[in-house]
Every structure is written in structure tokens, then in C-alpha cells.
């Protein structure tokens, strides 16, 4: 299984390669403050989660949480990949 924060890191790395924009240019605290469980997001994943949230690729779960340790479902993974391809302009 892959956690939601692990999925965020993998997708953010793919975006860095595809777009050329570094993940560390996104405002971490501003993008994560909306999540009540932001302190549970691992330090190594915070930048990636912030990027994907700002770009609309990933969002939180009901109750204003991100659930970083939660297992990513197939449906969530498919949605994230679709959103990433839209951000990159590969699909409409």
C-alpha cells in the first residue's frame, strides 16, 4: 500500500521533471494550514503536499483533514493522475 503523503511525493517529483518548477517554491504553511492534521504530515512530504494542494491535484478528506498516513485508494490515485495530467496540459 501507498500512503496519501507518499503518493503526493511521487506525483510532485514527476511534476518537477515535467514542468521544470521546483516543489520547494510553493508556500508550505499557507497551503497546509487548512488541514487540522497538518502536523501529522511528515517533514519529507510537506512540500509535495503543499504543491499538490495549491495546484488542485490533491485535496483533503471530509472534516478538514489530509489523512497523510491513510492508504491511497485506487480511486484517489486515478483522480490524482487525471488532475496531474490536466495541470500539465496533457488532457482537457
C-alpha positions as CSV (number, residue, x, y, z in Angstrom):
1,X,0.0,0.0,0.0
2,X,1.0,3.6,-0.6
3,X,0.0,6.4,1.8
4,X,-1.5,9.6,0.7
5,X,1.7,11.5,1.6
6,X,3.8,9.0,-0.3
7,X,1.6,9.5,-3.4
8,X,2.0,13.2,-3.1
9,X,5.8,12.9,-3.1
10,X,5.8,10.7,-6.2
11,X,3.5,13.0,-8.1
12,X,5.4,16.1,-7.1
13,X,8.6,14.6,-8.3
14,X,7.0,13.7,-11.6
15,X,5.7,17.3,-11.9
16,X,9.2,18.7,-11.2
17,X,10.6,16.7,-14.1
18,X,7.7,17.5,-16.4
19,X,7.2,21.2,-15.6
20,X,10.7,22.2,-14.5
21,X,9.3,24.0,-11.5
22,X,10.8,23.0,-8.1
23,X,8.4,21.9,-5.4
24,X,10.2,23.9,-2.8
25,X,8.9,27.1,-4.4
26,X,5.4,26.6,-3.0
27,X,4.3,28.1,0.3
28,X,4.1,25.1,2.7
29,X,2.5,26.6,5.8
30,X,-0.1,28.7,3.9
31,X,-1.2,25.6,1.8
32,X,-1.3,23.2,4.7
33,X,-3.0,25.3,7.4
34,X,-6.4,24.3,6.1
35,X,-5.8,20.8,7.4
36,X,-6.4,20.0,11.1
37,X,-3.9,17.1,10.9
38,X,-1.2,19.1,9.2
39,X,1.3,18.3,12.0
40,X,0.9,14.6,11.0
41,X,2.3,15.2,7.5
42,X,5.9,14.0,7.5
43,X,8.6,16.7,7.1
44,X,9.8,15.0,3.9
45,X,6.3,15.2,2.4
46,X,5.1,18.7,3.4
47,X,6.4,20.5,0.3
48,X,4.9,17.9,-2.0
49,X,1.5,18.0,-0.3
50,X,1.6,21.8,-0.4
51,X,2.3,21.8,-4.1
52,X,-0.4,19.3,-5.0
53,X,-3.0,21.1,-2.9
54,X,-2.1,24.5,-4.4
55,X,-2.3,23.1,-7.9
56,X,-5.6,21.4,-7.2
57,X,-4.2,18.0,-7.8
58,X,-4.9,16.6,-4.3
59,X,-7.4,17.8,-1.7
60,X,-8.3,16.8,1.8
61,X,-10.7,14.4,3.2
62,X,-14.0,15.3,5.0
63,X,-13.5,17.0,8.3
64,X,-10.7,19.3,7.2
65,X,-8.0,16.6,7.3
66,X,-5.5,15.4,4.8
67,X,-5.0,11.9,6.3
68,X,-1.3,11.7,5.3
69,X,-0.9,8.2,6.8
70,X,-4.1,6.9,5.2
71,X,-3.8,4.4,2.4
72,X,-4.4,5.9,-1.0
73,X,-7.3,4.2,-2.7
74,X,-7.3,3.3,-6.4
75,X,-10.0,5.9,-7.0
76,X,-7.8,8.6,-5.3
77,X,-4.8,7.6,-7.3
78,X,-6.7,7.7,-10.5
79,X,-8.1,11.1,-9.6
80,X,-4.6,12.4,-8.7
81,X,-3.2,11.2,-12.0
82,X,-6.0,12.7,-14.0
83,X,-5.6,16.1,-12.2
84,X,-1.8,16.0,-12.8
85,X,-2.3,15.4,-16.5
86,X,-4.8,18.3,-16.6
87,X,-2.3,20.6,-14.9
88,X,0.4,19.6,-17.3
89,X,-2.0,20.3,-20.2
90,X,-1.9,16.7,-21.5
91,X,-5.7,16.2,-21.2
92,X,-8.6,18.5,-21.0
